[in-house]
């Protein structure tokens, strides 16, 4: 069953361009990964959305995704509320909208 992961970020001041450029260079060659998009949601705020074949593929790729995060982690600001620099969620599709 199709799964998605969504991760919310906020960049440090002056790091937006470098953050976007870092994402333009990413090639996530993970089994089951279909596609992803980085979305600008506000001033210095972004959301990454990934589409996966299933939750097993997504779960297996988490170490790889953490490795990617580590390449730009220093550009991110703590989100507060004990979240750290990311606010990730994931799950399987329960309804498709077309």
ROKEBA-546080 format. One record per atom (N, C-alpha, C): residue number from 1; residue in three letters; x, y, z. Coordinates in steps of 0.2 Angstrom, whole numbers, plus 5000, padded with zeros to 4 digits. Atoms other than C-alpha are relative to their C-alpha. Example, Ala and Ser with C-alpha at 12.3 -4.5 7.8 and 13.67 -1.06 7.14 Angstrom:
ROKEBA-546080
{pos = 1&code = Ala&xx = 5004&yy = 4994&zz = 5000}
{pos = 1&code = Ala&xx = 5062&yy = 4978&zz = 5039}
{pos = 1&code = Ala&xx = 5004&yy = 5006&zz = 5000}
{pos = 2&code = Ser&xx = 4996&yy = 4994&zz = 4999}
{pos = 2&code = Ser&xx = 5068&yy = 4995&zz = 5036}
{pos = 2&code = Ser&xx = 4996&yy = 5005&zz = 5003}
END
This chain:
ROKEBA-546080
{pos = 1&code = Unk&xx = 5004&yy = 4994&zz = 5000}
{pos = 1&code = Unk&xx = 5000&yy = 5000&zz = 5000}
{pos = 1&code = Unk&xx = 5004&yy = 5006&zz = 5000}
{pos = 2&code = Unk&xx = 4996&yy = 4994&zz = 5001}
{pos = 2&code = Unk&xx = 5007&yy = 5017&zz = 4995}
{pos = 2&code = Unk&xx = 5001&yy = 5004&zz = 5007}
{pos = 3&code = Unk&xx = 4999&yy = 4996&zz = 4994}
{pos = 3&code = Unk&xx = 5015&yy = 5027&zz = 5009}
{pos = 3&code = Unk&xx = 5003&yy = 5006&zz = 4999}
{pos = 4&code = Unk&xx = 4996&yy = 4993&zz = 5000}
{pos = 4&code = Unk&xx = 5021&yy = 5045&zz = 5012}
{pos = 4&code = Unk&xx = 5003&yy = 5001&zz = 5006}
{pos = 5&code = Unk&xx = 4997&yy = 4997&zz = 4994}
{pos = 5&code = Unk&xx = 5033&yy = 5053&zz = 5023}
{pos = 5&code = Unk&xx = 5000&yy = 5008&zz = 4999}
{pos = 6&code = Unk&xx = 5000&yy = 4992&zz = 5000}
{pos = 6&code = Unk&xx = 5032&yy = 5072&zz = 5027}
{pos = 6&code = Unk&xx = 5004&yy = 5002&zz = 5006}
{pos = 7&code = Unk&xx = 4996&yy = 4998&zz = 4995}
{pos = 7&code = Unk&xx = 5045&yy = 5081&zz = 5036}
{pos = 7&code = Unk&xx = 5000&yy = 5008&zz = 5000}
{pos = 8&code = Unk&xx = 5000&yy = 4993&zz = 4999}
{pos = 8&code = Unk&xx = 5044&yy = 5099&zz = 5042}
{pos = 8&code = Unk&xx = 5007&yy = 5003&zz = 5002}
{pos = 9&code = Unk&xx = 4993&yy = 4997&zz = 4998}
{pos = 9&code = Unk&xx = 5060&yy = 5110&zz = 5043}
{pos = 9&code = Unk&xx = 4999&yy = 5008&zz = 5001}
{pos = 10&code = Unk&xx = 5000&yy = 4993&zz = 5000}
{pos = 10&code = Unk&xx = 5064&yy = 5128&zz = 5047}
{pos = 10&code = Unk&xx = 5008&yy = 5002&zz = 5000}
{pos = 11&code = Unk&xx = 4993&yy = 4999&zz = 5001}
{pos = 11&code = Unk&xx = 5081&yy = 5135&zz = 5041}
{pos = 11&code = Unk&xx = 5002&yy = 5006&zz = 5005}
{pos = 12&code = Unk&xx = 4998&yy = 4995&zz = 4996}
{pos = 12&code = Unk&xx = 5092&yy = 5146&zz = 5051}
{pos = 12&code = Unk&xx = 5000&yy = 5007&zz = 4995}
{pos = 13&code = Unk&xx = 5000&yy = 4994&zz = 5005}
{pos = 13&code = Unk&xx = 5092&yy = 5165&zz = 5044}
{pos = 13&code = Unk&xx = 5006&yy = 4999&zz = 4996}
{pos = 14&code = Unk&xx = 4995&yy = 5000&zz = 5005}
{pos = 14&code = Unk&xx = 5102&yy = 5166&zz = 5028}
{pos = 14&code = Unk&xx = 5002&yy = 4993&zz = 4997}
{pos = 15&code = Unk&xx = 4998&yy = 5007&zz = 5002}
{pos = 15&code = Unk&xx = 5102&yy = 5147&zz = 5025}
{pos = 15&code = Unk&xx = 4995&yy = 4997&zz = 4995}
{pos = 16&code = Unk&xx = 5005&yy = 5002&zz = 5004}
{pos = 16&code = Unk&xx = 5087&yy = 5146&zz = 5014}
{pos = 16&code = Unk&xx = 5002&yy = 4997&zz = 4993}
{pos = 17&code = Unk&xx = 4997&yy = 5001&zz = 5007}
{pos = 17&code = Unk&xx = 5096&yy = 5146&zz = 4997}
{pos = 17&code = Unk&xx = 5004&yy = 4994&zz = 5000}
{pos = 18&code = Unk&xx = 4996&yy = 5006&zz = 4999}
{pos = 18&code = Unk&xx = 5109&yy = 5133&zz = 5003}
{pos = 18&code = Unk&xx = 4996&yy = 4994&zz = 5001}
{pos = 19&code = Unk&xx = 5005&yy = 5006&zz = 4998}
{pos = 19&code = Unk&xx = 5095&yy = 5122&zz = 5010}
{pos = 19&code = Unk&xx = 4997&yy = 4997&zz = 4993}
{pos = 20&code = Unk&xx = 5003&yy = 5002&zz = 5006}
{pos = 20&code = Unk&xx = 5086&yy = 5122&zz = 4993}
{pos = 20&code = Unk&xx = 5005&yy = 4997&zz = 4996}
{pos = 21&code = Unk&xx = 4995&yy = 5003&zz = 5004}
{pos = 21&code = Unk&xx = 5102&yy = 5119&zz = 4984}
{pos = 21&code = Unk&xx = 5002&yy = 4993&zz = 5002}
{pos = 22&code = Unk&xx = 4998&yy = 5007&zz = 4997}
{pos = 22&code = Unk&xx = 5106&yy = 5104&zz = 4995}
{pos = 22&code = Unk&xx = 4995&yy = 4995&zz = 4998}
{pos = 23&code = Unk&xx = 5006&yy = 5005&zz = 5002}
{pos = 23&code = Unk&xx = 5089&yy = 5096&zz = 4991}
{pos = 23&code = Unk&xx = 5000&yy = 4999&zz = 4992}
{pos = 24&code = Unk&xx = 5000&yy = 5001&zz = 5007}
{pos = 24&code = Unk&xx = 5092&yy = 5099&zz = 4972}
{pos = 24&code = Unk&xx = 5005&yy = 4995&zz = 4998}
{pos = 25&code = Unk&xx = 4995&yy = 5005&zz = 5002}
{pos = 25&code = Unk&xx = 5107&yy = 5088&zz = 4973}
{pos = 25&code = Unk&xx = 4999&yy = 4993&zz = 5003}
{pos = 26&code = Unk&xx = 5002&yy = 5006&zz = 4997}
{pos = 26&code = Unk&xx = 5099&yy = 5074&zz = 4982}
{pos = 26&code = Unk&xx = 4998&yy = 4995&zz = 4995}
{pos = 27&code = Unk&xx = 5003&yy = 5006&zz = 5004}
{pos = 27&code = Unk&xx = 5097&yy = 5057&zz = 4973}
{pos = 27&code = Unk&xx = 4999&yy = 4995&zz = 5005}
{pos = 28&code = Unk&xx = 5002&yy = 5005&zz = 4995}
{pos = 28&code = Unk&xx = 5088&yy = 5046&zz = 4985}
{pos = 28&code = Unk&xx = 4999&yy = 4993&zz = 4996}
{pos = 29&code = Unk&xx = 5000&yy = 5006&zz = 5004}
{pos = 29&code = Unk&xx = 5092&yy = 5029&zz = 4977}
{pos = 29&code = Unk&xx = 4998&yy = 4994&zz = 5005}
{pos = 30&code = Unk&xx = 5003&yy = 5005&zz = 4995}
{pos = 30&code = Unk&xx = 5081&yy = 5019&zz = 4990}
{pos = 30&code = Unk&xx = 4995&yy = 4996&zz = 4996}
{pos = 31&code = Unk&xx = 5005&yy = 5004&zz = 5003}
{pos = 31&code = Unk&xx = 5071&yy = 5004&zz = 4985}
{pos = 31&code = Unk&xx = 4993&yy = 5002&zz = 5003}
{pos = 32&code = Unk&xx = 5007&yy = 4998&zz = 4998}
{pos = 32&code = Unk&xx = 5053&yy = 5008&zz = 4985}
{pos = 32&code = Unk&xx = 4998&yy = 5008&zz = 4999}
{pos = 33&code = Unk&xx = 5001&yy = 4993&zz = 5000}
{pos = 33&code = Unk&xx = 5055&yy = 5027&zz = 4984}
{pos = 33&code = Unk&xx = 4998&yy = 5002&zz = 4993}
{pos = 34&code = Unk&xx = 5003&yy = 4998&zz = 5006}
{pos = 34&code = Unk&xx = 5044&yy = 5034&zz = 4970}
{pos = 34&code = Unk&xx = 5002&yy = 5007&zz = 4998}
{pos = 35&code = Unk&xx = 4998&yy = 4993&zz = 5001}
{pos = 35&code = Unk&xx = 5047&yy = 5053&zz = 4971}
{pos = 35&code = Unk&xx = 4999&yy = 5004&zz = 5006}
{pos = 36&code = Unk&xx = 5000&yy = 4996&zz = 4994}
{pos = 36&code = Unk&xx = 5049&yy = 5067&zz = 4983}
{pos = 36&code = Unk&xx = 4999&yy = 5008&zz = 4997}
{pos = 37&code = Unk&xx = 5000&yy = 4993&zz = 5002}
{pos = 37&code = Unk&xx = 5046&yy = 5086&zz = 4983}
{pos = 37&code = Unk&xx = 5002&yy = 5004&zz = 5006}
{pos = 38&code = Unk&xx = 4998&yy = 4996&zz = 4995}
{pos = 38&code = Unk&xx = 5053&yy = 5100&zz = 4994}
{pos = 38&code = Unk&xx = 4995&yy = 5006&zz = 4999}
{pos = 39&code = Unk&xx = 5005&yy = 4995&zz = 5001}
{pos = 39&code = Unk&xx = 5039&yy = 5113&zz = 4997}
{pos = 39&code = Unk&xx = 5002&yy = 5006&zz = 5005}
{pos = 40&code = Unk&xx = 4999&yy = 4994&zz = 4996}
{pos = 40&code = Unk&xx = 5042&yy = 5131&zz = 5003}
{pos = 40&code = Unk&xx = 4993&yy = 5002&zz = 5003}
{pos = 41&code = Unk&xx = 5007&yy = 4999&zz = 4997}
{pos = 41&code = Unk&xx = 5028&yy = 5134&zz = 5016}
{pos = 41&code = Unk&xx = 5000&yy = 5007&zz = 5003}
{pos = 42&code = Unk&xx = 5000&yy = 4993&zz = 4997}
{pos = 42&code = Unk&xx = 5033&yy = 5151&zz = 5023}
{pos = 42&code = Unk&xx = 5007&yy = 5003&zz = 5000}
{pos = 43&code = Unk&xx = 4993&yy = 4997&zz = 4999}
{pos = 43&code = Unk&xx = 5048&yy = 5162&zz = 5028}
{pos = 43&code = Unk&xx = 5004&yy = 4995&zz = 5004}
{pos = 44&code = Unk&xx = 4995&yy = 5004&zz = 4997}
{pos = 44&code = Unk&xx = 5062&yy = 5150&zz = 5031}
{pos = 44&code = Unk&xx = 4997&yy = 4993&zz = 5002}
{pos = 45&code = Unk&xx = 5003&yy = 5007&zz = 4998}
{pos = 45&code = Unk&xx = 5050&yy = 5135&zz = 5033}
{pos = 45&code = Unk&xx = 4998&yy = 4996&zz = 4993}
{pos = 46&code = Unk&xx = 5001&yy = 5005&zz = 5006}
{pos = 46&code = Unk&xx = 5049&yy = 5120&zz = 5021}
{pos = 46&code = Unk&xx = 4997&yy = 4993&zz = 5003}
{pos = 47&code = Unk&xx = 5002&yy = 5007&zz = 4999}
{pos = 47&code = Unk&xx = 5041&yy = 5103&zz = 5020}
{pos = 47&code = Unk&xx = 5002&yy = 4996&zz = 4995}
{pos = 48&code = Unk&xx = 4998&yy = 5005&zz = 5004}
{pos = 48&code = Unk&xx = 5048&yy = 5088&zz = 5012}
{pos = 48&code = Unk&xx = 4995&yy = 4994&zz = 5000}
{pos = 49&code = Unk&xx = 5005&yy = 5005&zz = 5001}
{pos = 49&code = Unk&xx = 5035&yy = 5075&zz = 5005}
{pos = 49&code = Unk&xx = 5003&yy = 4995&zz = 4996}
{pos = 50&code = Unk&xx = 4997&yy = 5005&zz = 5004}
{pos = 50&code = Unk&xx = 5041&yy = 5058&zz = 4999}
{pos = 50&code = Unk&xx = 4994&yy = 4995&zz = 4999}
{pos = 51&code = Unk&xx = 5005&yy = 5005&zz = 5002}
{pos = 51&code = Unk&xx = 5030&yy = 5045&zz = 4990}
{pos = 51&code = Unk&xx = 5004&yy = 4993&zz = 5000}
{pos = 52&code = Unk&xx = 4996&yy = 5007&zz = 5000}
{pos = 52&code = Unk&xx = 5035&yy = 5026&zz = 4993}
{pos = 52&code = Unk&xx = 4995&yy = 4995&zz = 4998}
{pos = 53&code = Unk&xx = 5005&yy = 5006&zz = 5002}
{pos = 53&code = Unk&xx = 5028&yy = 5009&zz = 4987}
{pos = 53&code = Unk&xx = 4996&yy = 4998&zz = 5006}
{pos = 54&code = Unk&xx = 5004&yy = 5003&zz = 4994}
{pos = 54&code = Unk&xx = 5024&yy = 5004&zz = 5005}
{pos = 54&code = Unk&xx = 5004&yy = 5002&zz = 5006}
{pos = 55&code = Unk&xx = 4997&yy = 4998&zz = 4993}
{pos = 55&code = Unk&xx = 5029&yy = 5007&zz = 5024}
{pos = 55&code = Unk&xx = 5006&yy = 4996&zz = 5001}
{pos = 56&code = Unk&xx = 4994&yy = 5004&zz = 4999}
{pos = 56&code = Unk&xx = 5042&yy = 4993&zz = 5023}
{pos = 56&code = Unk&xx = 5006&yy = 5003&zz = 4997}
{pos = 57&code = Unk&xx = 4994&yy = 4997&zz = 5003}
{pos = 57&code = Unk&xx = 5052&yy = 5002&zz = 5010}
{pos = 57&code = Unk&xx = 5002&yy = 5007&zz = 5003}
{pos = 58&code = Unk&xx = 4999&yy = 4993&zz = 4997}
{pos = 58&code = Unk&xx = 5050&yy = 5019&zz = 5019}
{pos = 58&code = Unk&xx = 5004&yy = 4998&zz = 5006}
{pos = 59&code = Unk&xx = 4996&yy = 5001&zz = 4993}
{pos = 59&code = Unk&xx = 5056&yy = 5011&zz = 5036}
{pos = 59&code = Unk&xx = 5007&yy = 4998&zz = 4998}
{pos = 60&code = Unk&xx = 4993&yy = 5003&zz = 5002}
{pos = 60&code = Unk&xx = 5071&yy = 5002&zz = 5027}
{pos = 60&code = Unk&xx = 5004&yy = 5006&zz = 4998}
{pos = 61&code = Unk&xx = 4996&yy = 4994&zz = 5002}
{pos = 61&code = Unk&xx = 5076&yy = 5019&zz = 5020}
{pos = 61&code = Unk&xx = 5002&yy = 5005&zz = 5005}
{pos = 62&code = Unk&xx = 4999&yy = 4994&zz = 4994}
{pos = 62&code = Unk&xx = 5076&yy = 5029&zz = 5037}
{pos = 62&code = Unk&xx = 5007&yy = 5001&zz = 5001}
{pos = 63&code = Unk&xx = 4993&yy = 4999&zz = 4999}
{pos = 63&code = Unk&xx = 5095&yy = 5026&zz = 5040}
{pos = 63&code = Unk&xx = 5003&yy = 5005&zz = 4994}
{pos = 64&code = Unk&xx = 4998&yy = 4996&zz = 5006}
{pos = 64&code = Unk&xx = 5098&yy = 5033&zz = 5022}
{pos = 64&code = Unk&xx = 4998&yy = 5007&zz = 5001}
{pos = 65&code = Unk&xx = 5003&yy = 4993&zz = 4999}
{pos = 65&code = Unk&xx = 5086&yy = 5048&zz = 5025}
{pos = 65&code = Unk&xx = 5004&yy = 5004&zz = 5005}
{pos = 66&code = Unk&xx = 4997&yy = 4997&zz = 4995}
{pos = 66&code = Unk&xx = 5095&yy = 5052&zz = 5041}
{pos = 66&code = Unk&xx = 5007&yy = 5002&zz = 4998}
{pos = 67&code = Unk&xx = 4993&yy = 4998&zz = 5003}
{pos = 67&code = Unk&xx = 5112&yy = 5052&zz = 5032}
{pos = 67&code = Unk&xx = 4999&yy = 5006&zz = 4996}
{pos = 68&code = Unk&xx = 5001&yy = 4994&zz = 5005}
{pos = 68&code = Unk&xx = 5105&yy = 5064&zz = 5019}
{pos = 68&code = Unk&xx = 4998&yy = 5006&zz = 5005}
{pos = 69&code = Unk&xx = 5001&yy = 4995&zz = 4995}
{pos = 69&code = Unk&xx = 5098&yy = 5075&zz = 5034}
{pos = 69&code = Unk&xx = 5007&yy = 5003&zz = 5003}
{pos = 70&code = Unk&xx = 4994&yy = 4998&zz = 4997}
{pos = 70&code = Unk&xx = 5115&yy = 5075&zz = 5041}
{pos = 70&code = Unk&xx = 5005&yy = 5004&zz = 4996}
{pos = 71&code = Unk&xx = 4996&yy = 4996&zz = 5004}
{pos = 71&code = Unk&xx = 5122&yy = 5083&zz = 5026}
{pos = 71&code = Unk&xx = 4998&yy = 5008&zz = 5000}
{pos = 72&code = Unk&xx = 5002&yy = 4993&zz = 5000}
{pos = 72&code = Unk&xx = 5112&yy = 5099&zz = 5029}
{pos = 72&code = Unk&xx = 4997&yy = 5002&zz = 5007}
{pos = 73&code = Unk&xx = 5003&yy = 4999&zz = 4993}
{pos = 73&code = Unk&xx = 5107&yy = 5098&zz = 5048}
{pos = 73&code = Unk&xx = 5003&yy = 5006&zz = 5003}
{pos = 74&code = Unk&xx = 4998&yy = 4994&zz = 4997}
{pos = 74&code = Unk&xx = 5118&yy = 5113&zz = 5052}
{pos = 74&code = Unk&xx = 4997&yy = 5006&zz = 4998}
{pos = 75&code = Unk&xx = 5004&yy = 4994&zz = 5003}
{pos = 75&code = Unk&xx = 5107&yy = 5124&zz = 5041}
{pos = 75&code = Unk&xx = 4993&yy = 5001&zz = 5004}
{pos = 76&code = Unk&xx = 5007&yy = 5000&zz = 4997}
{pos = 76&code = Unk&xx = 5092&yy = 5120&zz = 5052}
{pos = 76&code = Unk&xx = 5000&yy = 5003&zz = 5007}
{pos = 77&code = Unk&xx = 5001&yy = 4997&zz = 4993}
{pos = 77&code = Unk&xx = 5085&yy = 5129&zz = 5067}
{pos = 77&code = Unk&xx = 4995&yy = 4995&zz = 5004}
{pos = 78&code = Unk&xx = 5004&yy = 5005&zz = 4995}
{pos = 78&code = Unk&xx = 5077&yy = 5119&zz = 5082}
{pos = 78&code = Unk&xx = 4993&yy = 5003&zz = 4999}
{pos = 79&code = Unk&xx = 5007&yy = 4998&zz = 5000}
{pos = 79&code = Unk&xx = 5058&yy = 5119&zz = 5080}
{pos = 79&code = Unk&xx = 4997&yy = 5001&zz = 5006}
{pos = 80&code = Unk&xx = 5003&yy = 4999&zz = 4994}
{pos = 80&code = Unk&xx = 5055&yy = 5120&zz = 5098}
{pos = 80&code = Unk&xx = 4996&yy = 4994&zz = 5002}
{pos = 81&code = Unk&xx = 5004&yy = 5005&zz = 4997}
{pos = 81&code = Unk&xx = 5044&yy = 5109&zz = 5109}
{pos = 81&code = Unk&xx = 5002&yy = 4993&zz = 5000}
{pos = 82&code = Unk&xx = 4997&yy = 5007&zz = 5000}
{pos = 82&code = Unk&xx = 5056&yy = 5095&zz = 5110}
{pos = 82&code = Unk&xx = 5000&yy = 4996&zz = 4994}
{pos = 83&code = Unk&xx = 5000&yy = 5003&zz = 5007}
{pos = 83&code = Unk&xx = 5055&yy = 5092&zz = 5091}
{pos = 83&code = Unk&xx = 5007&yy = 4999&zz = 4998}
{pos = 84&code = Unk&xx = 4994&yy = 5000&zz = 5003}
{pos = 84&code = Unk&xx = 5073&yy = 5096&zz = 5087}
{pos = 84&code = Unk&xx = 5000&yy = 5003&zz = 4993}
{pos = 85&code = Unk&xx = 5000&yy = 4996&zz = 5006}
{pos = 85&code = Unk&xx = 5077&yy = 5101&zz = 5069}
{pos = 85&code = Unk&xx = 4995&yy = 4998&zz = 4995}
{pos = 86&code = Unk&xx = 5005&yy = 5002&zz = 5004}
{pos = 86&code = Unk&xx = 5063&yy = 5091&zz = 5061}
{pos = 86&code = Unk&xx = 4994&yy = 4998&zz = 5003}
{pos = 87&code = Unk&xx = 5007&yy = 5003&zz = 4997}
{pos = 87&code = Unk&xx = 5045&yy = 5086&zz = 5063}
{pos = 87&code = Unk&xx = 4997&yy = 4995&zz = 4995}
{pos = 88&code = Unk&xx = 5002&yy = 5005&zz = 5005}
{pos = 88&code = Unk&xx = 5043&yy = 5070&zz = 5053}
{pos = 88&code = Unk&xx = 4994&yy = 4996&zz = 5002}
{pos = 89&code = Unk&xx = 5006&yy = 5004&zz = 4999}
{pos = 89&code = Unk&xx = 5027&yy = 5060&zz = 5051}
{pos = 89&code = Unk&xx = 5000&yy = 4995&zz = 4994}
{pos = 90&code = Unk&xx = 5001&yy = 5004&zz = 5006}
{pos = 90&code = Unk&xx = 5023&yy = 5045&zz = 5039}
{pos = 90&code = Unk&xx = 4994&yy = 4995&zz = 5001}
{pos = 91&code = Unk&xx = 5006&yy = 5005&zz = 5000}
{pos = 91&code = Unk&xx = 5009&yy = 5033&zz = 5035}
{pos = 91&code = Unk&xx = 4998&yy = 4998&zz = 4994}
{pos = 92&code = Unk&xx = 5003&yy = 5003&zz = 5006}
{pos = 92&code = Unk&xx = 4999&yy = 5023&zz = 5023}
{pos = 92&code = Unk&xx = 4994&yy = 5004&zz = 4997}
{pos = 93&code = Unk&xx = 5005&yy = 4997&zz = 5003}
{pos = 93&code = Unk&xx = 4987&yy = 5030&zz = 5011}
{pos = 93&code = Unk&xx = 4993&yy = 4997&zz = 5002}
{pos = 94&code = Unk&xx = 5006&yy = 5003&zz = 4998}
{pos = 94&code = Unk&xx = 4969&yy = 5028&zz = 5017}
{pos = 94&code = Unk&xx = 4994&yy = 5003&zz = 4995}
{pos = 95&code = Unk&xx = 5005&yy = 4997&zz = 5005}
{pos = 95&code = Unk&xx = 4960&yy = 5039&zz = 5003}
{pos = 95&code = Unk&xx = 5004&yy = 5003&zz = 4995}
{pos = 96&code = Unk&xx = 4997&yy = 4996&zz = 5006}
{pos = 96&code = Unk&xx = 4965&yy = 5045&zz = 4986}
{pos = 96&code = Unk&xx = 4996&yy = 5005&zz = 4998}
{pos = 97&code = Unk&xx = 5004&yy = 4995&zz = 5002}
{pos = 97&code = Unk&xx = 4959&yy = 5061&zz = 4980}
{pos = 97&code = Unk&xx = 5002&yy = 5002&zz = 4993}
{pos = 98&code = Unk&xx = 4998&yy = 4999&zz = 5007}
{pos = 98&code = Unk&xx = 4959&yy = 5064&zz = 4961}
{pos = 98&code = Unk&xx = 4996&yy = 5005&zz = 4997}
END
